[in-house]
Amino acid sequence: MSEFRGEVRAWLEENCPASMRTPMPADEYPGGGQKIRYKNPDTRIWMERMAQRGFTVPMWPKEYGGGGLSKEENQILQEELRCINARPAHVGMGISMIGPALLEYGTEEQKQEHLPKIARGDIWWCQGYSEPNSGSDLASLRTSAVEDGDEYIINGQKIWTSGADYADWIFCLVRTDPNAPKHEGITFILFSMDDPGVSVRPIKLISGLSPFCETFFDNVRASKANVLGEVNKGWTVAKRLLQYERTSIGGIGGGSQKSATLEEMAEVYVGKESNKLADPALRRAVLGHRMNDRAFGLTMKRTVENSQAGIAPGAESSMFKYYGTEQNKGRFELMLEMMGPRALGWGDSPFDDQELETTRGWLRSKANSIEGGTSEVQLNIIAKRVLGMPD
Ligand SMILES: Cc1cc2nc3c(=O)[nH]c(=O)nc-3n(C[C@H](O)[C@H](O)[C@H](O)COP(=O)(O)OP(=O)(O)OC[C@H]3O[C@@H](n4cnc5c(N)ncnc54)[C@H](O)[C@@H]3O)c2cc1C
């Protein structure tokens, strides 16, 4: 393993551009795809170099664009990336959600077709699950897909589709049997956002940003070859994908290096006395957060390693989503408490970029309890599927 570490270290030294060893600005998102333009050209270069080495998806098989690394090798790679403060080379729903679902449920043709493109960052994927009257009760969705030869004709509307205005492809839940019980008439299908009949309308937030859209389908034609899993059994794939999503959202809160930022901030805003944070109550709160973060990170790592697929756990992913979300919100609350009036910034001076980003991050963290299924819904799943309590 020390040989592998040496190789990786040398490769990163040579290939990771200096500007990719700095914190990622909030407005740079290496999601890949054909429509996005990066402010910093190194973002694209870094993604391409990592993809060539299979390091954007280090544990996927080599034949699908992955690095074919073992868990131990991947751990070394992640450690070495952290050592040089490297930015993530490529992120998004391709890597964290539809890719793993394709690996688990895809036919060989589907894997060959889609996985290498995801690994290279050629395609930005979006998720067509929620509808105006189907959020928590997702299985009540009504977007219809009617057979026509080798295709389905799709009509309906999705909502809150993150990044739909940049997306190249969508993974979408559609109703193929309106007469079956609601969980049994759903199919999971993939199609291009550039297909005739697909349109998107960005939803503008109070901040002026539009992170998600309304997405409309008007007689969109999707090939039957792009059904993932079995027709009318899409709910099984949909639930599994949510487990990948929830584990990934949970990961934003726990076991990360972000607690170090918390301590650095405490030093700046509160100061130190005899090498300790000056405010004893804050010291306790930061320490408590750090301990919970560490314990959560280790629990999550152990569970993911033990999971059958080696990628994401089953219903336990709801615990991670719930707890990770709370940790992330708690971290931002602590930061804002430290910053005091410096947290009141929204626009220009006298607030610096870091302060503005923290306040925006605090607001954004509230959405963690909603996206990927609300906290209340996670608690229901934990009660039923993890603790085995009656309905
Ligand atoms: C930042 C963000 C990004 C998103 N991105 C996407 C995306 O890319 N694609 C996509 O398809 N969707 C996306 N969503 C939508 C998200 O999945 C839904 O908002 C979520 O599932 C909740 O559905 P809803 O908004 O319809 O709320 P509702 O289901 O109407 O819920 C309203 C309230 O009722 C509560 N509630 C509902 N049912 C129960 C119950 N049985 N027990 C207890 N409480 C209950 C909920 O917890 C919630 O507080 C995103 C949401 C956010 C915030």
The ligand as a Gaussian input file, in Angstrom:
#p B3LYP/6-31G(d) Opt

LIG

0 1
 C      -33.075000      22.202000      -2.000000
 C      -34.053000      21.208000      -2.547000
 C      -33.740000      20.498000      -3.679000
 C      -34.646000      19.579000      -4.216000
 N      -34.315000      18.928000      -5.371000
 C      -35.192000      18.047000      -5.905000
 C      -34.879000      17.396000      -7.147000
 O      -33.811000      17.604000      -7.740000
 N      -35.784000      16.548000      -7.667000
 C      -36.976000      16.262000      -7.048000
 O      -37.734000      15.460000      -7.571000
 N      -37.312000      16.882000      -5.890000
 C      -36.456000      17.770000      -5.299000
 N      -36.777000      18.416000      -4.127000
 C      -38.102000      18.205000      -3.552000
 C      -38.120000      17.403000      -2.275000
 O      -37.854000      16.052000      -2.518000
 C      -39.514000      17.609000      -1.631000
 O      -39.620000      18.986000      -1.295000
 C      -39.693000      16.776000      -0.398000
 O      -39.761000      15.416000      -0.717000
 C      -40.977000      17.187000       0.380000
 O      -42.086000      17.198000      -0.453000
 P      -43.044000      18.486000      -0.514000
 O      -42.190000      19.690000      -0.707000
 O      -44.115000      18.211000      -1.511000
 O      -43.666000      18.612000       0.958000
 P      -44.948000      17.839000       1.514000
 O      -44.846000      16.401000       1.188000
 O      -46.168000      18.572000       1.078000
 O      -44.746000      18.016000       3.072000
 C      -45.167000      19.197000       3.785000
 C      -44.890000      18.954000       5.265000
 O      -45.686000      17.864000       5.747000
 C      -44.855000      16.897000       6.386000
 N      -45.344000      15.528000       6.125000
 C      -45.781000      15.038000       4.941000
 N      -46.116000      13.740000       5.070000
 C      -45.858000      13.380000       6.351000
 C      -45.992000      12.164000       7.105000
 N      -46.465000      11.050000       6.542000
 N      -45.631000      12.176000       8.415000
 C      -45.154000      13.319000       9.011000
 N      -45.026000      14.504000       8.337000
 C      -45.364000      14.539000       7.046000
 C      -43.478000      17.073000       5.771000
 O      -42.470000      16.617000       6.638000
 C      -43.441000      18.582000       5.564000
 O      -43.033000      19.224000       6.759000
 C      -35.886000      19.349000      -3.569000
 C      -36.208000      20.066000      -2.403000
 C      -35.310000      20.990000      -1.902000
 C      -35.675000      21.746000      -0.658000

